[in-house]
Amino acid sequence: MGDHRTLPRPSRLPSDPGFWRSPLRGPWLTALLGAVLLAGITVLFVTGLLSYAAYNPDLRSNDRTPDHGLLGFSLFAWPTDPYWLYRLTQGLHTTLGVVLVPVLLAKLWSVIPKLFTMPPARSAAHALERVSLLLLVGGVLFEFVTGLLNIQLDYLFPGSFYTLHFYGAWVFIAAFLVHIALRLPKAVRVLREGPPDDFASGRRKRRERGAQSEERSRAEPASEGAREPDLDTGLVAPRPAAPTLTRRGALGAVGGGSVLLLGVTIGQNFDGPLRRTALLAPHGGTDPGTGANAFQINKTAAAVGVTEEEAGDRWRLTIEGPRGRKLRFSRAELLKMPQHSAELPIACVEGWSTSDQHWSGVRLRDLAELAGFDPREGLPGVFVASLQRVGVFRHASLRDNQVRDSRSLLALRVGGEDLSLDHGYPARVIVPAAPGVHNTKWVTRLAFGADR
C-alpha cells in the first residue's frame, strides 16, 4: 500500500512548508555556504578589529566610540612597520566583504524557510536559536549594507559610519558565535556525509532508493509522527518543484558572481590601467589630472571648504611645544629646512590604496625638536589640525611611535612636484601604515604633546 503520510500542498503562506518549493535547498548546501561564510566572516572581523586599532581611538581626539568599554580590548599601539600594513588589512577587509556578497545572499536564500517557521519557539533552546538567527540576519545585513555604502561614500544612514559599524559588528558577532555553537556540530556532520546526488546524475539512484524505501515502509510501517531526516531540518521542500538548475550549477553561479565582483574591485589597490577596472571603487567625483599628483582623491579642497587664497602666501604653520612654546613658519621657510623623503602609499578605510608615492618634506621628529622636545628624553605624539572646515577628520592625533619614525613627514612635495591643492597643498602629513584620513591634508597646526 505504500506510505499513507501526506505531504503539505503548495501554499501562499510563507509559514507553510509547502510554500517553499525549490528542490535546491537542503542541509548540505546550507552547511557548505555556512562554512565559506564562517571562514570569510572570521577574516572580516579580525581585519575590522585591526582597522579599529589603526585609528588609535584611545587617543581622545580620535575617539568615535567613547563608550566602547571592554569592546576596546583589541587596542594597541598601531605600528609603523611594515609600512604597507594598513593597505593590506583594509584592502583585504573591503575586497573580501564585496566578494562574499553572493555567498551571503545564497546562504540567506537557503535558510529563508526557517525565518517563517511556526510556532516561533517550541522550547527554550529553540527560542534561543530563533533569537540568535534574527540578530544574525539583521546584523549581517546591517554590516554589509553600511560597509558597501561606505565604500561608495554614500552615507545614507543616520549617524557616524565608524560608530554604527563598530557597535553593529559586535551585535552581529555575538549572534554569530551563538549560532555557531548551536549549529556547527550538525553542519560538520552534514558536510562529512557528503553532497546529495545532483539532478543530472542521481535520478536513477533516487528511484532505486525510493523503491527500497517503499519496500521498507510496507514491511515496517512508519511510527506515528516519523519524518524523513531531511524534512526535520525545515530546509528541504516537502513537495519540490521540477528542477531547473543543479546544485552544482547553483554553486557555480555563486562562485562566478564572487569572481566577477573580485574582478571589478581588486583594481582599486593599484595605480595605472588596472585601477580603471575597479568599477565599484569610489572615485571621489574628481579627475586627479596628470603628473605626480595624478592619484586617487576622496575629498577635494572645494568639498571641505579649503580655498586657494587661504592655502596661498598667507598660510602659516603653527608648531606648539612644552610650556606654551609656539613657532610659526611659512611654506618657504619649511622648504629651507633639511628635506627628507619616503616611499609610502595612501590607504583608505574604503579599501582603495595607491602605489608607493615619493614624498618629500620635513620629518615630524625634527619639528618636535624645534618645538622644544629632547629626543633623548623621548618624543611625544602630536595633534594635527587642518584648514578643513567640515568633516570629522579635519583633525587627528598621532602616537609617539608615529612621530619618531623617520618616514613620518610633513610632506610638501610628491613625485618631485609641489602638492596639488586637492592633495593637501601647502602641507600634509604622511605616516607609514596609517589610515588615509590620519594623513591629514592642509595642515595648519602641529601641537606636540597635546591631544587637542
Secondary structure, DSSP 8 states (H G I E B T S, - for coil): -----------S-TTSGGG---TT-SHHHHHHHHHHHHHHHHHHHHHHHHHHHHT-TTSGGG-S-TT-GGGGTT-------STTHHHHHHHHHHHHHHHTHHHHHHHHHHHHHHHT-SSS-SSHHHHHHHHHHHHHHHHHHHHHHHHHHHHTT---SSS-HHHHHHHHHHHHHHHHHHHHHHHHHHHHHHHHH-----TTT-HHHHHHHHHHHHHHHHHS---TT---HHHHTT-S-SS----SS-HHHHHHHHHHHHHHHHHTTGGGGS-SGGGGG-TTS--TTS---SSTT-S--SS-TGGGT--TTTTTTT--EEEE-GGG-EEEE-HHHHHHS--EEEEE--B-TTS-B---EEEEEEEHHHHHHHTT--GGG----EEEEES--SSTTSEEEE-HHHHHSTT-EEEEEETTEE--GGGTTT-EEE-TT--GGGS-SSEEEEEET---
